[in-house]
Amino acid sequence: MHLKIRVCQCLKAELSSDVDAAYVRLVEALNKGDFDEVAAMSAASFGSAAESIEYHRVMVQERNHAWMGGLRTELDKGDAVIVVGAAHLPRPYGLVTLLRHAGYDVRLTMLPTN
């Protein structure tokens, strides 16, 4: 019940914003490799800093670490593509950092803004 309320609050914040402008801002940040901006956008979508921290600990940080074994297995096979939400990319526990620290060459791909 507690998590459901948090998710609803996050959705309410996102739905009340200008989705098209937020999308363009997110894509521009990703295209520049500005993961600090991606993290800031993600954190701003929560009702409070405490909610943001708890959500990212459980839903992003812990999941990223749990995924690493499987990601390495698939990446080592070759011809793999990883598709995740933008919140999984930034921060020291983000997949970009985790994969680079594991020895992978992570390169940015430019996304269209429309």
PyMOL commands that set and color helices and strands:
alter all, ss='L'
color gray80, all
select helices_A, chain A and resi 2-15+19-32+35-44+49-77+86-88+95-101
alter helices_A, ss='H'
color red, helices_A
deselect
rebuild
show_as cartoon
